[in-house]
Amino acid sequence: MEMLIDFPGGARVDAHFGDFVVPTDQPPAGGGSGSAPTPFATFLSTIGTCAGIYVLGFCQQRGIPTDGIRLIQRMRTDPLTRLVGDVEVTIELPSGFPTKYADAVVRAAELCTVKKHFEHPPTIRVTSALAA
């Protein structure tokens, strides 16, 4: 997979891949207009949305309605490093959710590909190339 990253103006930085564009921006205090989430917020959102895809699939396969199901994602930042040190995803299940599936839906969410990449991060290299 290849993504093209460009600079459409201001503090915007967008990622293009396939037929999609993922816009990012900085808040006004950071020199942007706040027109889109920051790259880091977009990055963090992939944890909960990926887990959500697995919860959705689990429910759809069993004919369980998803009305009232929510995932709440909380991050804790290490005050020394200022990096996220802990991420917690809570799956809120409505009162009508079958109790026999409460643990199984958590196991389904834990199959999330983003979570697996956090547990076994890839090597990231940054290089430059001058245009000819």
Phi and psi in degrees as GROMACS dihedral restraints (atoms count N, CA, C in turn):
[ dihedral_restraints ]
;  ai    aj    ak    al  type     phi  dphi    fc
    3     4     5     6     1  -127.7    20    10
    4     5     6     7     1   140.6    20    10
    6     7     8     9     1  -121.8    20    10
    7     8     9    10     1   143.6    20    10
    9    10    11    12     1  -106.6    20    10
   10    11    12    13     1   126.9    20    10
   12    13    14    15     1  -108.8    20    10
   13    14    15    16     1   128.6    20    10
   15    16    17    18     1  -135.1    20    10
   16    17    18    19     1   177.9    20    10
   18    19    20    21     1  -123.4    20    10
   19    20    21    22     1    90.6    20    10
   21    22    23    24     1   -77.6    20    10
   22    23    24    25     1    -1.6    20    10
   24    25    26    27     1   135.8    20    10
   25    26    27    28     1   154.5    20    10
   27    28    29    30     1    59.9    20    10
   28    29    30    31     1  -133.3    20    10
   30    31    32    33     1  -102.6    20    10
   31    32    33    34     1    18.3    20    10
   33    34    35    36     1   -75.5    20    10
   34    35    36    37     1   140.1    20    10
   36    37    38    39     1  -138.8    20    10
   37    38    39    40     1   117.8    20    10
   39    40    41    42     1  -114.5    20    10
   40    41    42    43     1   147.3    20    10
   42    43    44    45     1  -108.8    20    10
   43    44    45    46     1   132.7    20    10
   45    46    47    48     1  -118.5    20    10
   46    47    48    49     1   130.7    20    10
   48    49    50    51     1  -155.7    20    10
   49    50    51    52     1   138.4    20    10
   51    52    53    54     1    54.5    20    10
   52    53    54    55     1  -132.3    20    10
   54    55    56    57     1   -96.4    20    10
   55    56    57    58     1    14.5    20    10
   57    58    59    60     1  -110.3    20    10
   58    59    60    61     1   152.3    20    10
   60    61    62    63     1  -128.9    20    10
   61    62    63    64     1   129.0    20    10
   63    64    65    66     1  -108.8    20    10
   64    65    66    67     1   105.0    20    10
   66    67    68    69     1   -82.0    20    10
   67    68    69    70     1   145.0    20    10
   69    70    71    72     1  -135.5    20    10
   70    71    72    73     1   157.8    20    10
   72    73    74    75     1  -153.2    20    10
   73    74    75    76     1   173.2    20    10
   75    76    77    78     1  -108.1    20    10
   76    77    78    79     1   154.8    20    10
   78    79    80    81     1   -68.4    20    10
   79    80    81    82     1   163.1    20    10
   81    82    83    84     1   -53.3    20    10
   82    83    84    85     1   -37.0    20    10
   84    85    86    87     1   -65.0    20    10
   85    86    87    88     1   -21.6    20    10
   87    88    89    90     1  -101.2    20    10
   88    89    90    91     1    12.4    20    10
   90    91    92    93     1    95.1    20    10
   91    92    93    94     1     1.4    20    10
   93    94    95    96     1  -104.8    20    10
   94    95    96    97     1  -170.0    20    10
   96    97    98    99     1  -108.5    20    10
   97    98    99   100     1    -1.9    20    10
   99   100   101   102     1    69.9    20    10
  100   101   102   103     1    25.1    20    10
  102   103   104   105     1   -77.0    20    10
  103   104   105   106     1   -12.2    20    10
  105   106   107   108     1  -155.0    20    10
  106   107   108   109     1   166.1    20    10
  108   109   110   111     1   -64.5    20    10
  109   110   111   112     1   159.3    20    10
  111   112   113   114     1   -70.7    20    10
  112   113   114   115     1   159.8    20    10
  114   115   116   117     1   -55.8    20    10
  115   116   117   118     1   -38.9    20    10
  117   118   119   120     1   -68.9    20    10
  118   119   120   121     1   -39.9    20    10
  120   121   122   123     1   -64.1    20    10
  121   122   123   124     1   -40.0    20    10
  123   124   125   126     1   -61.9    20    10
  124   125   126   127     1   -44.6    20    10
  126   127   128   129     1   -57.2    20    10
  127   128   129   130     1   -50.8    20    10
  129   130   131   132     1   -63.9    20    10
  130   131   132   133     1   -33.7    20    10
  132   133   134   135     1   -65.0    20    10
  133   134   135   136     1   -20.4    20    10
  135   136   137   138     1   -68.6    20    10
  136   137   138   139     1   -22.6    20    10
  138   139   140   141     1   -65.8    20    10
  139   140   141   142     1   -56.1    20    10
  141   142   143   144     1   -68.3    20    10
  142   143   144   145     1   -38.1    20    10
  144   145   146   147     1   -69.2    20    10
  145   146   147   148     1   -36.2    20    10
  147   148   149   150     1   -66.0    20    10
  148   149   150   151     1   -47.0    20    10
  150   151   152   153     1   -58.1    20    10
  151   152   153   154     1   -39.4    20    10
  153   154   155   156     1   -61.5    20    10
  154   155   156   157     1   -37.3    20    10
  156   157   158   159     1   -60.4    20    10
  157   158   159   160     1   -41.1    20    10
  159   160   161   162     1   -70.6    20    10
  160   161   162   163     1   -36.8    20    10
  162   163   164   165     1   -65.6    20    10
  163   164   165   166     1   -44.9    20    10
  165   166   167   168     1   -58.0    20    10
  166   167   168   169     1   -49.2    20    10
  168   169   170   171     1   -61.2    20    10
  169   170   171   172     1   -41.4    20    10
  171   172   173   174     1   -57.8    20    10
  172   173   174   175     1   -48.7    20    10
  174   175   176   177     1   -66.8    20    10
  175   176   177   178     1   -43.0    20    10
  177   178   179   180     1   -62.0    20    10
  178   179   180   181     1   -40.3    20    10
  180   181   182   183     1   -63.8    20    10
  181   182   183   184     1   -25.1    20    10
  183   184   185   186     1  -107.7    20    10
  184   185   186   187     1     3.1    20    10
  186   187   188   189     1    68.6    20    10
  187   188   189   190     1    26.8    20    10
  189   190   191   192     1   -90.7    20    10
  190   191   192   193     1   124.5    20    10
  192   193   194   195     1   -63.1    20    10
  193   194   195   196     1   145.4    20    10
  195   196   197   198     1   -98.1    20    10
  196   197   198   199     1     2.2    20    10
  198   199   200   201     1   -58.6    20    10
  199   200   201   202     1   128.0    20    10
  201   202   203   204     1    87.4    20    10
  202   203   204   205     1    -6.4    20    10
  204   205   206   207     1   -84.9    20    10
  205   206   207   208     1   131.8    20    10
  207   208   209   210     1  -138.6    20    10
  208   209   210   211     1   148.2    20    10
  210   211   212   213     1  -109.0    20    10
  211   212   213   214     1   130.6    20    10
  213   214   215   216     1  -112.9    20    10
  214   215   216   217     1   123.6    20    10
  216   217   218   219     1  -111.5    20    10
  217   218   219   220     1   127.2    20    10
  219   220   221   222     1  -122.9    20    10
  220   221   222   223     1   138.7    20    10
  222   223   224   225     1  -119.5    20    10
  223   224   225   226     1   141.0    20    10
  225   226   227   228     1  -117.1    20    10
  226   227   228   229     1   132.0    20    10
  228   229   230   231     1   -99.8    20    10
  229   230   231   232     1   136.5    20    10
  231   232   233   234     1   -72.3    20    10
  232   233   234   235     1   121.0    20    10
  234   235   236   237     1   -65.5    20    10
  235   236   237   238     1   -24.4    20    10
  237   238   239   240     1   -78.1    20    10
  238   239   240   241     1   -48.1    20    10
  240   241   242   243     1   -90.7    20    10
  241   242   243   244     1   -18.5    20    10
  243   244   245   246     1    63.8    20    10
  244   245   246   247     1    20.0    20    10
  246   247   248   249     1  -104.3    20    10
  247   248   249   250     1   153.0    20    10
  249   250   251   252     1   -64.8    20    10
  250   251   252   253     1   123.7    20    10
  252   253   254   255     1  -107.6    20    10
  253   254   255   256     1   -15.6    20    10
  255   256   257   258     1  -152.7    20    10
  256   257   258   259     1   133.7    20    10
  258   259   260   261     1  -125.9    20    10
  259   260   261   262     1   129.9    20    10
  261   262   263   264     1  -123.6    20    10
  262   263   264   265     1   130.1    20    10
  264   265   266   267     1  -115.9    20    10
  265   266   267   268     1   121.0    20    10
  267   268   269   270     1  -109.6    20    10
  268   269   270   271     1   128.3    20    10
  270   271   272   273     1   -95.7    20    10
  271   272   273   274     1   110.1    20    10
  273   274   275   276     1   -85.6    20    10
  274   275   276   277     1   121.2    20    10
  276   277   278   279     1  -107.8    20    10
  277   278   279   280     1   136.5    20    10
  279   280   281   282     1   -70.7    20    10
  280   281   282   283     1   164.5    20    10
  282   283   284   285     1   -58.8    20    10
  283   284   285   286     1   -28.8    20    10
  285   286   287   288     1   -84.4    20    10
  286   287   288   289     1     0.0    20    10
  288   289   290   291     1   -68.0    20    10
  289   290   291   292     1   135.5    20    10
  291   292   293   294     1   -62.1    20    10
  292   293   294   295     1   117.7    20    10
  294   295   296   297     1   -60.1    20    10
  295   296   297   298     1   -27.7    20    10
  297   298   299   300     1   -65.8    20    10
  298   299   300   301     1   -16.3    20    10
  300   301   302   303     1  -104.0    20    10
  301   302   303   304     1     2.4    20    10
  303   304   305   306     1   -59.9    20    10
  304   305   306   307     1   -44.0    20    10
  306   307   308   309     1   -75.3    20    10
  307   308   309   310     1   -35.7    20    10
  309   310   311   312     1   -66.3    20    10
  310   311   312   313     1   -34.8    20    10
  312   313   314   315     1   -68.3    20    10
  313   314   315   316     1   -32.0    20    10
  315   316   317   318     1   -66.4    20    10
  316   317   318   319     1   -44.5    20    10
  318   319   320   321     1   -61.9    20    10
  319   320   321   322     1   -36.5    20    10
  321   322   323   324     1   -64.1    20    10
  322   323   324   325     1   -45.6    20    10
  324   325   326   327     1   -62.4    20    10
  325   326   327   328     1   -33.2    20    10
  327   328   329   330     1   -71.1    20    10
  328   329   330   331     1    -8.4    20    10
  330   331   332   333     1   -79.4    20    10
  331   332   333   334     1    -5.0    20    10
  333   334   335   336     1   -49.0    20    10
  334   335   336   337     1   129.9    20    10
  336   337   338   339     1   -63.9    20    10
  337   338   339   340     1   -36.1    20    10
  339   340   341   342     1   -64.1    20    10
  340   341   342   343     1   -44.8    20    10
  342   343   344   345     1   -57.9    20    10
  343   344   345   346     1   -44.2    20    10
  345   346   347   348     1   -62.0    20    10
  346   347   348   349     1   -36.5    20    10
  348   349   350   351     1   -70.4    20    10
  349   350   351   352     1   -32.3    20    10
  351   352   353   354     1   -65.8    20    10
  352   353   354   355     1   -38.4    20    10
  354   355   356   357     1   -72.2    20    10
  355   356   357   358     1   -28.9    20    10
  357   358   359   360     1  -134.8    20    10
  358   359   360   361     1    75.7    20    10
  360   361   362   363     1   -66.5    20    10
  361   362   363   364     1   146.4    20    10
  363   364   365   366     1   -75.4    20    10
  364   365   366   367     1   162.6    20    10
  366   367   368   369     1   -77.4    20    10
  367   368   369   370     1   134.6    20    10
  369   370   371   372     1  -117.5    20    10
  370   371   372   373     1   124.1    20    10
  372   373   374   375     1  -117.6    20    10
  373   374   375   376     1   139.9    20    10
  375   376   377   378     1  -120.0    20    10
  376   377   378   379     1   125.7    20    10
  378   379   380   381     1  -129.8    20    10
  379   380   381   382     1   174.4    20    10
  381   382   383   384     1  -130.1    20    10
  382   383   384   385     1   157.8    20    10
  384   385   386   387     1  -144.3    20    10
  385   386   387   388     1   125.6    20    10
  387   388   389   390     1   -81.3    20    10
  388   389   390   391     1   136.1    20    10
  390   391   392   393     1   -67.7    20    10
  391   392   393   394     1   143.3    20    10
